[in-house]
Amino acid sequence: MKKRSRIKFYDKVNLLRSVFAIFVISITLFVELAKEIFIEGDTNHYEWFVLNCLQNISSPAMDKVMLFFTFLGSVEFYLITIPVILGVLVWRRRWHEFGVILFSVAGALVLNNLLKLAFHRVRPNLYFIKETGYSFPSGHAMITTVFYGIILFLVFPLVTSRVWRNILVALAIFFTIAIGASRIYLGVHYPSDVLGSYLAGLCWLAASIIIIKSPFRLRLNPRDTDAHGIGE
C-alpha cells in the first residue's frame, strides 16, 4: 500500500511538470503571436489570403456544415450542455468534478472577454453571420479547447482501454479544429484569432489543472496522498 501511494504521488508530480511545460510553451507562443499581429503586423496579408480563398470555395452545403460546427462552440450550446453535465454531477454527488468543470469553463469565459477588451481587434468585414464584440481571440475556439480538455482530464483515469482513449482524444481534437475552422470560414474571425484562442485555451487549461491539483490534492508527503486516480 505504501509503495502504491508513493507511485501515485510521483505520477501527480510528473503530471504537474508536464502541464506546467504546456503552460509555459502556450503562453510564450501566445505572446509571440500577439506581437506579430499587433506590433509587427506581419500576418495581415496572409490572413486575408486565407479568408478570400475560403470565400471562393464556399457553397450552400458547406455553409450548413460550418454553421452546425459553429453552433457546437456557441454560448447557446454550452448553456444547454454544461448545466446538464453539472446537474448529473450534483445528482451523483461528484463535487470535485463539478467544481473543476465550473472553475475551468467559467474562468476561460472571463479570460476570453478580458483578452478581447485588451486587444480590441475589429472583426473582418466578411460576416456570413451577425456577430458582435471584438475578434481576438475567438471565444468559440477558446471555450471549446478548455471544455474538451478538462473533460478529457477528468475522464481519462476512468478509461482503461488505450483504443478508447485514442478515440476520445481524436474526437476532441476533431471538434476543436472544426469549430475553429468554422469561425474562419464564416468570416467572423481571422485565422490568427483562432490560433490565438487555441494557445490561450491551452494556457488556461494548464493553469486550471495546476491550480486544481497542486494546492488541494497534492501532498508533500507521499504517505498523505489519497487513493484516487490522477483525474479524480
Residue frames as a rotation matrix with the C-alpha (Angstrom) as fourth column:
MET 1
0.567 0.824 0.000 0.00
0.824 -0.567 0.000 0.00
0.000 0.000 -1.000 0.00
LYS 2
0.446 -0.478 -0.756 2.84
0.163 -0.788 0.594 2.39
-0.880 -0.388 -0.274 0.91
LYS 3
-0.643 -0.715 0.276 4.60
0.359 0.037 0.933 1.68
-0.677 0.698 0.232 -2.41
ARG 4
-0.181 0.677 0.713 1.36
0.976 0.037 0.213 2.23
0.118 0.735 -0.668 -4.32
SER 5
0.756 0.457 -0.469 0.79
0.557 -0.825 0.093 5.60
-0.344 -0.332 -0.878 -2.61
ARG 6
-0.020 -0.856 -0.516 4.32
0.075 -0.516 0.853 6.67
-0.997 -0.021 0.075 -3.47
ILE 7
-0.676 -0.178 0.715 3.80
0.677 0.234 0.698 5.74
-0.292 0.956 -0.038 -7.13
LYS 8
0.323 0.880 0.348 0.58
0.933 -0.358 0.039 7.78
0.159 0.312 -0.937 -7.24
PHE 9
0.595 -0.176 -0.784 2.38
0.311 -0.849 0.427 10.70
-0.741 -0.498 -0.451 -5.63
TYR 10
-0.455 -0.866 -0.205 5.13
0.078 -0.268 0.960 10.73
-0.887 0.421 0.190 -8.25
ASP 11
-0.375 0.449 0.811 2.56
0.927 0.208 0.313 10.27
-0.029 0.869 -0.494 -11.01
LYS 12
0.708 0.683 -0.180 0.95
0.691 -0.723 -0.023 13.51
-0.146 -0.108 -0.983 -9.83
VAL 13
0.231 -0.722 -0.652 4.33
0.052 -0.660 0.749 15.26
-0.972 -0.207 -0.115 -9.71
ASN 14
-0.723 -0.511 0.466 5.09
0.435 0.187 0.881 14.16
-0.537 0.839 0.087 -13.28
LEU 15
0.093 0.850 0.518 1.63
0.994 -0.105 -0.005 15.27
0.050 0.515 -0.855 -14.37
LEU 16
0.772 0.215 -0.598 2.16
0.369 -0.918 0.146 18.74
-0.517 -0.333 -0.788 -12.92
ARG 17
-0.252 -0.929 -0.272 5.57
0.075 -0.299 0.951 19.01
-0.965 0.219 0.145 -14.59
SER 18
-0.642 0.056 0.764 4.07
0.746 0.273 0.607 18.13
-0.175 0.960 -0.217 -17.98
VAL 19
0.432 0.889 0.151 1.15
0.900 -0.435 -0.012 20.51
0.055 0.141 -0.988 -17.50
PHE 20
0.508 -0.325 -0.798 3.48
0.193 -0.860 0.473 23.31
-0.840 -0.394 -0.374 -16.42
ALA 21
-0.633 -0.749 0.195 5.53
0.315 -0.019 0.949 22.76
-0.707 0.662 0.248 -19.58
ILE 22
-0.243 0.651 0.719 2.35
0.955 0.031 0.295 23.11
0.170 0.758 -0.630 -21.66
PHE 23
0.694 0.507 -0.511 1.52
0.636 -0.764 0.106 26.30
-0.337 -0.398 -0.853 -19.76
VAL 24
0.046 -0.780 -0.624 4.94
0.079 -0.620 0.780 27.86
-0.996 -0.085 0.033 -20.44
ILE 25
-0.766 -0.360 0.533 5.01
0.503 0.182 0.845 26.86
-0.401 0.915 0.042 -24.12
SER 26
-0.008 0.861 0.508 1.45
0.985 -0.080 0.152 28.01
0.172 0.502 -0.848 -24.85
ILE 27
0.729 0.288 -0.621 1.79
0.467 -0.873 0.142 31.38
-0.501 -0.393 -0.771 -23.10
THR 28
-0.274 -0.900 -0.340 5.14
0.120 -0.383 0.916 32.01
-0.954 0.210 0.213 -24.85
LEU 29
-0.734 0.041 0.677 3.66
0.671 0.198 0.715 31.24
-0.105 0.979 -0.173 -28.27
PHE 30
0.374 0.927 0.030 0.60
0.927 -0.373 -0.031 33.36
-0.017 0.040 -0.999 -27.49
VAL 31
0.447 -0.288 -0.847 2.77
0.198 -0.891 0.408 36.37
-0.872 -0.350 -0.341 -26.64
GLU 32
-0.664 -0.746 0.055 4.81
0.173 -0.081 0.982 35.89
-0.728 0.661 0.183 -29.82
LEU 33
-0.394 0.611 0.686 1.65
0.915 0.191 0.355 35.63
0.086 0.768 -0.635 -31.92
ALA 34
0.625 0.650 -0.432 0.21
0.711 -0.703 -0.029 38.78
-0.323 -0.289 -0.901 -30.34
LYS 35
-0.023 -0.732 -0.681 3.45
0.050 -0.682 0.730 40.64
-0.998 -0.017 0.052 -31.13
GLU 36
-0.806 -0.277 0.523 3.27
0.480 0.211 0.852 39.51
-0.347 0.937 -0.037 -34.76
ILE 37
-0.039 0.903 0.427 -0.33
0.980 -0.048 0.191 40.69
0.193 0.426 -0.884 -35.09
PHE 38
0.779 0.591 -0.207 -0.46
0.627 -0.732 0.268 43.91
0.007 -0.338 -0.941 -33.10
ILE 39
0.449 -0.686 -0.572 3.10
0.011 -0.636 0.771 45.23
-0.893 -0.353 -0.279 -33.09
GLU 40
-0.617 -0.786 0.031 4.79
-0.015 0.051 0.999 43.99
-0.787 0.616 -0.043 -36.25
GLY 41
0.236 0.854 -0.464 1.64
-0.576 -0.262 -0.775 43.49
-0.783 0.450 0.430 -38.33
ASP 42
-0.670 -0.660 -0.340 3.16
-0.668 0.335 0.665 40.66
-0.324 0.673 -0.665 -40.35
THR 43
-0.744 0.373 0.554 0.07
0.297 0.928 -0.227 38.45
-0.599 -0.004 -0.801 -40.54
ASN 44
-0.106 0.837 -0.536 -2.43
-0.355 -0.536 -0.766 40.71
-0.929 0.109 0.354 -42.32
HIS 45
-0.264 -0.047 -0.963 -1.60
-0.962 -0.052 0.266 39.76
-0.063 0.998 -0.031 -45.92
TYR 46
-0.922 -0.164 -0.350 -1.63
-0.212 0.972 0.104 36.01
0.323 0.171 -0.931 -45.27
GLU 47
-0.720 0.692 0.050 -4.83
0.216 0.292 -0.932 36.14
-0.659 -0.660 -0.360 -43.25
TRP 48
0.034 0.745 -0.666 -6.78
-0.625 -0.505 -0.596 37.93
-0.780 0.436 0.448 -45.95
PHE 49
-0.534 -0.281 -0.797 -5.43
-0.812 0.434 0.390 35.45
0.236 0.856 -0.460 -48.49
VAL 50
-0.983 0.177 -0.056 -6.87
0.186 0.925 -0.332 32.57
-0.007 -0.337 -0.941 -46.44
LEU 51
-0.395 0.887 -0.239 -10.19
0.042 -0.242 -0.969 34.36
-0.918 -0.393 0.058 -45.90
ASN 52
-0.054 0.348 -0.936 -10.58
-0.896 -0.431 -0.108 35.13
-0.441 0.833 0.335 -49.61
CYS 53
-0.801 -0.273 -0.533 -9.74
-0.499 0.797 0.340 31.54
0.332 0.538 -0.775 -50.57
LEU 54
-0.855 0.518 0.036 -12.41
0.361 0.643 -0.676 30.24
-0.373 -0.565 -0.736 -48.21
GLN 55
-0.139 0.818 -0.558 -14.95
-0.356 -0.567 -0.743 32.68
-0.924 0.095 0.370 -49.64
ASN 56
-0.306 -0.059 -0.950 -14.16
-0.950 -0.049 0.309 31.40
-0.064 0.997 -0.041 -53.14
ILE 57
-0.838 -0.052 -0.542 -14.77
-0.178 0.967 0.183 27.75
0.515 0.250 -0.820 -52.26
SER 58
-0.746 0.603 0.284 -17.91
-0.353 0.004 -0.936 28.32
-0.565 -0.798 0.210 -50.21
SER 59
-0.739 0.599 -0.308 -21.13
-0.077 0.379 0.922 26.52
0.669 0.705 -0.234 -51.10
PRO 60
0.097 0.868 0.488 -24.63
-0.791 -0.230 0.567 26.15
0.604 -0.440 0.664 -49.59
ALA 61
0.704 0.146 -0.695 -23.82
0.142 0.930 0.339 22.63
0.696 -0.338 0.634 -48.39
MET 62
-0.285 -0.900 -0.331 -20.54
0.672 0.058 -0.738 23.72
0.683 -0.433 0.588 -46.79
ASP 63
-0.498 0.188 0.847 -22.31
-0.445 -0.893 -0.064 26.70
0.744 -0.408 0.528 -45.22
LYS 64
0.585 0.809 0.062 -24.70
-0.513 0.309 0.801 24.35
0.629 -0.500 0.595 -43.41
VAL 65
0.467 -0.504 -0.726 -21.84
0.606 0.781 -0.152 22.16
0.644 -0.370 0.670 -42.17
MET 66
-0.592 -0.784 0.186 -19.91
0.442 -0.509 -0.739 25.15
0.674 -0.355 0.647 -40.85
LEU 67
-0.187 0.621 0.761 -23.00
-0.655 -0.657 0.374 26.64
0.732 -0.429 0.529 -39.21
PHE 68
0.767 0.434 -0.472 -23.51
-0.019 0.751 0.660 23.31
0.641 -0.498 0.584 -37.43
PHE 69
0.077 -0.832 -0.549 -19.95
0.830 0.359 -0.427 23.27
0.553 -0.423 0.718 -36.11
THR 70
-0.679 -0.322 0.660 -20.07
0.003 -0.900 -0.436 26.91
0.734 -0.295 0.612 -35.07
PHE 71
0.356 0.862 0.360 -23.25
-0.550 -0.117 0.827 26.13
0.755 -0.492 0.433 -33.10
LEU 72
0.649 -0.143 -0.748 -21.36
0.476 0.843 0.252 23.38
0.594 -0.519 0.615 -31.24
GLY 73
-0.419 -0.851 -0.316 -19.00
0.836 -0.226 -0.499 26.05
0.354 -0.473 0.807 -29.94
SER 74
-0.266 0.397 0.878 -21.62
0.024 -0.908 0.418 28.68
0.964 0.132 0.232 -29.21
VAL 75
-0.854 0.048 0.519 -22.82
-0.506 -0.314 -0.803 30.09
0.124 -0.948 0.293 -25.90
GLU 76
0.128 0.992 -0.014 -26.28
-0.980 0.129 0.153 28.66
0.154 -0.006 0.988 -26.64
PHE 77
0.330 -0.063 -0.942 -24.86
-0.207 0.969 -0.138 25.13
0.921 0.240 0.306 -26.96
TYR 78
-0.642 -0.682 -0.351 -22.85
0.210 0.284 -0.936 25.36
0.737 -0.674 -0.039 -23.76
LEU 79
-0.621 0.512 0.594 -25.80
-0.776 -0.509 -0.372 26.87
0.112 -0.692 0.713 -21.88
ILE 80
0.562 0.780 -0.275 -27.56
-0.742 0.622 0.250 23.58
0.366 0.064 0.928 -22.61
THR 81
0.375 -0.468 -0.800 -24.66
0.025 0.868 -0.496 21.14
0.927 0.167 0.337 -22.30
ILE 82
-0.622 -0.774 0.121 -22.78
-0.089 -0.085 -0.992 22.36
0.778 -0.628 -0.016 -19.24
PRO 83
-0.304 0.553 0.776 -25.82
-0.949 -0.245 -0.197 22.69
0.081 -0.797 0.599 -16.91
VAL 84
0.724 0.547 -0.420 -26.85
-0.539 0.829 0.151 19.14
0.431 0.117 0.895 -17.87
ILE 85
0.083 -0.795 -0.601 -23.36
0.198 0.604 -0.772 17.83
0.977 -0.055 0.208 -17.06
LEU 86
-0.749 -0.375 0.546 -23.22
-0.381 -0.431 -0.818 19.79
0.542 -0.821 0.180 -13.81
GLY 87
0.135 0.899 0.417 -26.70
-0.972 0.038 0.234 18.58
0.194 -0.437 0.878 -12.89
VAL 88
0.685 0.046 -0.727 -25.66
-0.117 0.992 -0.047 14.95
0.719 0.117 0.685 -13.36
LEU 89
-0.357 -0.912 -0.203 -22.55
0.186 0.143 -0.972 15.54
0.915 -0.385 0.119 -11.25
VAL 90
-0.548 0.259 0.795 -24.65
-0.784 -0.492 -0.380 17.07
0.293 -0.831 0.472 -8.46
TRP 91
0.557 0.824 -0.099 -27.05
-0.769 0.557 0.314 14.14
0.314 -0.099 0.944 -8.64
ARG 92
0.597 -0.427 -0.680 -24.09
0.256 0.904 -0.342 11.73
0.761 0.030 0.649 -8.39
ARG 93
0.975 -0.207 -0.083 -22.51
-0.006 -0.398 0.917 13.88
-0.223 -0.893 -0.390 -5.66
ARG 94
0.266 -0.911 0.315 -19.33
0.962 0.228 -0.151 14.28
0.066 0.344 0.937 -7.70
TRP 95
0.878 0.190 -0.440 -18.49
0.309 -0.926 0.217 17.62
-0.366 -0.326 -0.872 -6.13
HIS 96
-0.055 -0.978 -0.202 -14.84
0.192 -0.209 0.959 17.63
-0.980 0.014 0.199 -7.17
GLU 97
-0.577 -0.125 0.808 -15.65
0.790 0.167 0.590 17.17
-0.209 0.978 0.002 -10.86
PHE 98
0.533 0.832 0.158 -18.45
0.843 -0.537 -0.017 19.73
0.071 0.142 -0.987 -10.54
GLY 99
0.688 -0.309 -0.657 -16.02
0.132 -0.837 0.531 22.33
-0.714 -0.452 -0.535 -9.20
VAL 100
-0.374 -0.899 0.228 -13.33
0.371 0.081 0.925 21.51
-0.850 0.430 0.303 -11.77
ILE 101
-0.314 0.323 0.893 -15.63
0.946 0.027 0.323 21.98
0.080 0.946 -0.314 -14.76
LEU 102
0.744 0.666 -0.060 -17.30
0.668 -0.735 0.114 25.09
0.032 -0.125 -0.992 -13.36
PHE 103
0.466 -0.648 -0.602 -13.98
0.138 -0.619 0.773 26.73
-0.874 -0.444 -0.199 -12.43
SER 104
-0.505 -0.788 0.353 -12.19
0.453 0.106 0.885 25.96
-0.735 0.607 0.303 -15.70
VAL 105
-0.242 0.475 0.846 -15.00
0.951 -0.059 0.305 26.87
0.195 0.878 -0.437 -18.12
ALA 106
0.812 0.549 -0.198 -16.15
0.582 -0.786 0.206 29.97
-0.043 -0.283 -0.958 -16.23
GLY 107
0.272 -0.809 -0.520 -12.54
0.193 -0.484 0.854 31.10
-0.943 -0.333 0.024 -15.92
ALA 108
-0.571 -0.461 0.679 -11.99
0.715 0.128 0.687 30.61
-0.403 0.878 0.256 -19.65
LEU 109
0.278 0.774 0.568 -15.06
0.913 -0.397 0.094 32.74
0.298 0.493 -0.818 -20.41
VAL 110
0.855 0.000 -0.519 -13.84
0.283 -0.837 0.468 35.56
-0.435 -0.547 -0.716 -18.16
LEU 111
-0.105 -0.988 -0.112 -10.29
0.267 -0.136 0.954 35.39
-0.958 0.070 0.278 -19.53
ASN 112
-0.351 0.014 0.936 -11.52
0.930 0.122 0.346 35.43
-0.109 0.992 -0.056 -23.13
ASN 113
0.679 0.677 0.282 -13.56
0.692 -0.719 0.061 38.57
0.245 0.154 -0.957 -22.54
LEU 114
0.664 -0.519 -0.538 -10.62
0.115 -0.640 0.760 40.27
-0.739 -0.566 -0.365 -20.80
LEU 115
-0.390 -0.842 0.373 -8.32
0.509 0.140 0.849 39.42
-0.768 0.521 0.374 -23.72
LYS 116
0.024 0.486 0.874 -10.84
0.981 -0.178 0.072 40.73
0.190 0.856 -0.481 -26.24
LEU 117
0.930 0.341 -0.139 -11.04
0.367 -0.895 0.256 44.01
-0.037 -0.289 -0.957 -24.34
ALA 118
0.338 -0.887 -0.315 -7.26
0.162 -0.275 0.948 44.22
-0.927 -0.372 0.051 -24.02
PHE 119
-0.615 -0.648 0.449 -6.56
0.499 0.121 0.858 43.71
-0.611 0.752 0.249 -27.74
HIS 120
0.166 0.853 -0.495 -9.86
-0.023 -0.498 -0.867 45.19
-0.986 0.155 -0.063 -29.11
ARG 121
-0.890 -0.455 0.013 -9.27
-0.045 0.117 0.992 43.77
-0.453 0.883 -0.124 -32.60
VAL 122
-0.067 0.886 -0.460 -12.04
-0.822 -0.310 -0.478 44.51
-0.566 0.346 0.749 -35.08
ARG 123
0.109 0.199 0.974 -13.55
0.200 0.955 -0.217 41.51
-0.974 0.218 0.064 -36.85
PRO 124
-0.917 -0.358 0.177 -13.02
0.215 -0.068 0.974 41.00
-0.337 0.931 0.139 -40.60
ASN 125
-0.380 0.802 -0.462 -15.80
-0.636 -0.588 -0.499 42.55
-0.671 0.104 0.734 -42.71
LEU 126
-0.723 0.117 -0.681 -16.87
-0.523 0.551 0.650 39.26
0.451 0.826 -0.337 -44.31
TYR 127
-0.634 0.460 0.622 -19.70
-0.552 0.293 -0.780 38.41
-0.541 -0.838 0.068 -41.92
PHE 128
-0.762 0.497 -0.416 -21.67
-0.022 0.621 0.783 35.38
0.647 0.606 -0.462 -43.09
ILE 129
0.180 0.780 -0.600 -23.49
0.824 0.213 0.524 35.58
0.537 -0.589 -0.605 -39.77
LYS 130
0.459 0.054 0.887 -24.05
-0.204 -0.965 0.164 38.51
0.865 -0.256 -0.432 -37.45
GLU 131
0.212 -0.457 -0.864 -21.54
0.905 0.426 -0.003 38.77
0.370 -0.781 0.503 -34.61
THR 132
0.814 0.002 0.581 -20.75
-0.164 -0.959 0.232 41.48
0.558 -0.284 -0.780 -32.10
GLY 133
0.845 -0.529 0.083 -17.72
-0.038 0.094 0.995 42.14
-0.534 -0.844 0.059 -29.95
TYR 134
0.247 -0.869 -0.429 -14.04
-0.915 -0.355 0.192 42.02
-0.319 0.345 -0.883 -30.68
SER 135
0.671 0.058 -0.739 -12.24
-0.599 0.630 -0.495 39.39
0.437 0.774 0.458 -32.69
PHE 136
-0.021 -0.841 -0.541 -9.09
-0.080 0.541 -0.837 38.26
0.997 0.026 -0.079 -30.84
PRO 137
-0.941 -0.327 -0.090 -9.10
-0.330 0.815 0.476 35.61
-0.082 0.477 -0.875 -29.52
SER 138
-0.356 0.843 -0.403 -12.07
-0.422 0.240 0.874 33.54
0.834 0.482 0.270 -30.69
GLY 139
-0.287 0.346 0.893 -14.43
-0.945 0.049 -0.323 32.74
-0.156 -0.937 0.313 -27.83
HIS 140
0.754 0.608 -0.250 -15.87
-0.650 0.745 -0.149 29.68
0.096 0.275 0.957 -29.58
ALA 141
0.435 -0.655 -0.618 -12.46
-0.077 0.657 -0.750 28.07
0.897 0.373 0.235 -30.11
MET 142
-0.530 -0.696 0.485 -11.05
-0.523 -0.182 -0.833 29.01
0.668 -0.695 -0.268 -26.71
ILE 143
-0.021 0.607 0.794 -14.01
-0.974 0.168 -0.155 27.75
-0.228 -0.777 0.587 -24.67
THR 144
0.846 0.333 -0.416 -14.10
-0.463 0.846 -0.265 24.56
0.264 0.416 0.870 -26.74
THR 145
0.009 -0.938 -0.345 -10.39
-0.231 0.334 -0.914 23.94
0.973 0.089 -0.214 -26.13
VAL 146
-0.672 -0.251 0.696 -10.85
-0.697 -0.101 -0.710 24.28
0.249 -0.963 -0.107 -22.38
PHE 147
0.262 0.886 0.383 -14.13
-0.944 0.318 -0.091 22.34
-0.203 -0.337 0.919 -22.23
TYR 148
0.823 0.041 -0.566 -12.93
-0.287 0.890 -0.353 19.28
0.489 0.454 0.745 -24.15
GLY 149
-0.177 -0.981 -0.084 -9.54
-0.285 0.133 -0.949 19.44
0.942 -0.144 -0.303 -22.46
ILE 150
-0.555 -0.017 0.831 -10.95
-0.829 -0.069 -0.555 19.39
0.067 -0.997 0.024 -18.93
ILE 151
0.615 0.782 0.097 -13.44
-0.780 0.622 -0.073 16.65
-0.117 -0.030 0.993 -19.83
LEU 152
0.524 -0.518 -0.676 -10.56
-0.151 0.725 -0.672 14.51
0.838 0.454 0.302 -21.13
PHE 153
-0.494 -0.765 0.412 -8.59
-0.508 -0.130 -0.851 15.26
0.705 -0.630 -0.325 -17.97
LEU 154
-0.231 0.502 0.833 -11.45
-0.939 0.110 -0.327 14.00
-0.255 -0.858 0.446 -15.80
VAL 155
0.745 0.656 -0.121 -12.47
-0.659 0.694 -0.290 11.03
-0.106 0.296 0.949 -17.94
PHE 156
0.170 -0.753 -0.636 -9.02
-0.690 0.370 -0.623 9.59
0.704 0.544 -0.456 -18.77
PRO 157
-0.704 -0.506 0.498 -8.46
-0.709 0.457 -0.538 7.87
0.045 -0.732 -0.680 -15.38
LEU 158
-0.006 0.812 0.584 -11.80
-0.608 0.460 -0.647 6.12
-0.794 -0.359 0.491 -15.80
VAL 159
0.865 0.258 -0.430 -10.99
-0.501 0.398 -0.769 4.75
-0.027 0.880 0.473 -19.27
THR 160
0.297 -0.778 0.554 -8.52
-0.288 0.480 0.829 1.87
-0.910 -0.405 -0.082 -19.18
SER 161
0.502 -0.051 0.863 -8.65
0.706 0.600 -0.375 0.95
-0.499 0.798 0.337 -22.87
ARG 162
-0.481 -0.762 -0.434 -5.93
0.259 -0.596 0.760 2.61
-0.837 0.253 0.484 -24.94
VAL 163
-0.679 0.294 0.672 -8.15
0.714 0.052 0.698 2.36
0.170 0.954 -0.245 -28.02
TRP 164
0.401 0.916 -0.015 -10.97
0.880 -0.381 0.285 4.29
0.255 -0.128 -0.958 -26.36
ARG 165
0.257 -0.402 -0.879 -8.54
0.483 -0.734 0.477 6.85
-0.837 -0.547 0.005 -25.00
ASN 166
-0.796 -0.594 0.113 -7.22
0.355 -0.307 0.883 7.46
-0.490 0.743 0.456 -28.51
ILE 167
-0.319 0.776 0.544 -10.77
0.853 -0.015 0.522 7.73
0.413 0.630 -0.657 -29.85
LEU 168
0.578 0.551 -0.602 -11.68
0.783 -0.582 0.219 10.32
-0.230 -0.598 -0.768 -27.20
VAL 169
-0.160 -0.730 -0.664 -8.57
0.294 -0.678 0.674 12.37
-0.942 -0.087 0.323 -27.95
ALA 170
-0.844 -0.161 0.511 -9.21
0.523 -0.038 0.852 12.19
-0.118 0.986 0.116 -31.70
LEU 171
0.086 0.963 0.255 -12.82
0.929 -0.170 0.329 13.32
0.360 0.208 -0.909 -31.28
ALA 172
0.512 0.061 -0.857 -11.82
0.599 -0.740 0.305 16.20
-0.616 -0.669 -0.416 -29.01
ILE 173
-0.534 -0.788 -0.307 -9.17
0.236 -0.487 0.841 17.37
-0.812 0.376 0.446 -31.48
PHE 174
-0.665 0.319 0.675 -11.51
0.733 0.112 0.670 17.00
0.139 0.941 -0.309 -34.45
PHE 175
0.396 0.918 0.008 -14.34
0.893 -0.387 0.230 19.05
0.215 -0.084 -0.973 -32.93
THR 176
0.324 -0.354 -0.878 -11.97
0.448 -0.760 0.471 21.69
-0.833 -0.546 -0.088 -31.60
ILE 177
-0.766 -0.643 -0.001 -10.37
0.261 -0.312 0.913 22.17
-0.588 0.699 0.407 -35.02
ALA 178
-0.475 0.656 0.586 -13.71
0.832 0.118 0.542 22.00
0.286 0.745 -0.602 -36.84
ILE 179
0.548 0.691 -0.471 -15.27
0.812 -0.574 0.103 24.66
-0.199 -0.439 -0.876 -34.60
GLY 180
-0.014 -0.648 -0.762 -12.26
0.214 -0.746 0.631 26.94
-0.977 -0.154 0.149 -35.03
ALA 181
-0.863 -0.321 0.390 -12.25
0.410 0.008 0.912 26.43
-0.296 0.947 0.125 -38.80
SER 182
-0.032 0.941 0.336 -15.96
0.988 -0.021 0.152 27.24
0.150 0.337 -0.929 -38.98
ARG 183
0.490 0.185 -0.852 -15.31
0.510 -0.854 0.108 30.65
-0.707 -0.487 -0.513 -37.44
ILE 184
-0.541 -0.732 -0.413 -12.77
-0.033 -0.472 0.881 31.46
-0.840 0.491 0.232 -40.14
TYR 185
-0.759 0.292 0.582 -14.98
0.650 0.378 0.659 30.09
-0.028 0.879 -0.477 -42.92
LEU 186
0.253 0.967 -0.032 -17.94
0.967 -0.253 0.014 32.18
0.006 -0.035 -0.999 -41.78
GLY 187
-0.075 -0.399 0.914 -15.79
0.566 -0.772 -0.290 35.31
0.821 0.495 0.284 -41.92
VAL 188
0.852 0.443 0.278 -16.17
0.026 -0.566 0.824 36.33
0.523 -0.695 -0.494 -38.28
HIS 189
0.733 -0.679 0.037 -12.56
-0.087 -0.040 0.995 35.65
-0.675 -0.733 -0.089 -37.29
TYR 190
0.383 -0.759 -0.526 -9.08
-0.876 -0.119 -0.467 35.89
0.292 0.640 -0.711 -38.76
PRO 191
0.528 -0.258 -0.809 -7.02
0.097 0.965 -0.245 32.67
0.844 0.051 0.534 -38.74
SER 192
-0.569 -0.822 0.035 -4.75
0.094 -0.108 -0.990 34.16
0.817 -0.560 0.139 -36.08
ASP 193
-0.139 0.618 0.774 -7.80
-0.920 -0.369 0.130 34.76
0.365 -0.694 0.620 -33.85
VAL 194
0.831 0.494 -0.256 -8.43
-0.413 0.856 0.310 31.03
0.372 -0.152 0.916 -33.81
LEU 195
0.184 -0.854 -0.487 -4.76
0.365 0.520 -0.772 30.12
0.913 -0.036 0.407 -33.39
GLY 196
-0.614 -0.399 0.681 -4.50
-0.376 -0.611 -0.697 32.58
0.694 -0.684 0.225 -30.52
SER 197
0.270 0.808 0.524 -7.62
-0.919 0.053 0.392 31.12
0.289 -0.587 0.756 -28.92
TYR 198
0.734 -0.088 -0.674 -6.13
0.085 0.996 -0.037 27.61
0.674 -0.030 0.738 -29.01
LEU 199
-0.312 -0.944 -0.105 -2.97
0.343 -0.009 -0.939 28.87
0.886 -0.329 0.327 -27.31
ALA 200
-0.523 0.195 0.830 -4.89
-0.699 -0.655 -0.287 30.91
0.487 -0.730 0.479 -24.73
GLY 201
0.587 0.809 -0.036 -7.20
-0.683 0.518 0.516 27.95
0.436 -0.278 0.856 -24.13
LEU 202
0.435 -0.525 -0.732 -4.29
0.377 0.844 -0.381 25.58
0.818 -0.110 0.565 -23.58
CYS 203
-0.602 -0.688 0.405 -2.67
-0.017 -0.496 -0.868 28.10
0.798 -0.530 0.287 -21.26
TRP 204
-0.213 0.604 0.768 -5.79
-0.927 -0.374 0.037 28.46
0.309 -0.704 0.639 -19.11
LEU 205
0.738 0.449 -0.504 -6.46
-0.336 0.892 0.303 24.71
0.586 -0.054 0.809 -19.22
ALA 206
-0.001 -0.840 -0.542 -2.95
0.449 0.484 -0.751 24.05
0.893 -0.245 0.377 -17.92
ALA 207
-0.714 -0.242 0.657 -3.27
-0.362 -0.675 -0.643 26.76
0.599 -0.697 0.394 -15.28
SER 208
0.264 0.908 0.327 -6.61
-0.863 0.071 0.499 25.32
0.430 -0.414 0.802 -14.15
ILE 209
0.675 -0.049 -0.736 -5.15
0.120 0.992 0.044 21.84
0.728 -0.118 0.675 -13.74
ILE 210
-0.431 -0.898 -0.089 -2.17
0.336 -0.068 -0.940 23.21
0.837 -0.435 0.331 -11.81
ILE 211
-0.534 0.303 0.790 -4.45
-0.705 -0.674 -0.218 25.22
0.466 -0.674 0.573 -9.52
ILE 212
0.527 0.849 -0.039 -6.82
-0.720 0.470 0.511 22.29
0.452 -0.241 0.859 -9.02
LYS 213
0.667 -0.269 -0.695 -4.18
0.248 0.959 -0.134 19.61
0.703 -0.083 0.706 -8.44
SER 214
-0.228 -0.972 0.057 -1.35
0.221 -0.109 -0.969 21.38
0.948 -0.208 0.240 -6.69
PRO 215
-0.656 -0.162 0.738 -2.69
-0.566 -0.542 -0.622 23.10
0.500 -0.825 0.263 -3.57
PHE 216
0.074 0.852 0.518 -5.73
-0.997 0.058 0.046 20.98
0.009 -0.520 0.854 -2.82
ARG 217
0.904 0.383 -0.191 -4.98
-0.403 0.912 -0.080 17.44
0.144 0.149 0.978 -3.95
LEU 218
0.363 -0.855 -0.371 -1.21
0.164 0.451 -0.878 17.06
0.917 0.257 0.304 -3.86
ARG 219
0.990 -0.103 0.092 0.59
-0.106 -0.140 0.984 16.46
-0.088 -0.985 -0.149 -0.57
LEU 220
0.327 -0.943 -0.055 4.29
-0.894 -0.290 -0.342 16.92
0.306 0.161 -0.938 0.09
ASN 221
-0.500 -0.455 0.737 4.43
-0.704 0.709 -0.040 13.59
-0.504 -0.539 -0.675 1.90
PRO 222
-0.643 0.246 -0.725 3.68
-0.533 0.536 0.654 10.56
0.550 0.807 -0.214 -0.32
ARG 223
-0.892 0.302 -0.338 2.03
0.439 0.761 -0.479 8.83
0.112 -0.575 -0.811 2.66
ASP 224
-0.588 0.673 -0.448 -0.61
0.004 -0.552 -0.834 11.58
-0.809 -0.492 0.322 2.75
THR 225
-0.796 0.294 -0.530 -1.84
-0.597 -0.231 0.768 11.03
0.104 0.927 0.359 -0.80
ASP 226
0.072 0.907 0.415 -5.32
-0.772 0.314 -0.552 9.68
-0.631 -0.281 0.723 -1.31
ALA 227
-0.440 -0.194 0.877 -6.22
0.140 0.950 0.280 6.52
-0.887 0.246 -0.391 -3.14
HIS 228
0.648 0.758 -0.076 -7.85
0.078 -0.165 -0.983 8.24
-0.758 0.631 -0.167 -6.07
GLY 229
0.241 -0.511 0.825 -6.61
0.958 0.263 -0.117 8.45
-0.157 0.818 0.553 -9.64
ILE 230
-0.750 -0.658 -0.076 -4.93
0.625 -0.740 0.248 11.44
-0.219 0.139 0.966 -11.18
GLY 231
-0.768 0.449 0.456 -8.07
0.069 -0.651 0.756 12.83
0.636 0.613 0.469 -12.68
GLU 232
0.102 0.886 -0.452 -10.35
0.716 0.250 0.651 12.26
0.690 -0.390 -0.609 -9.71
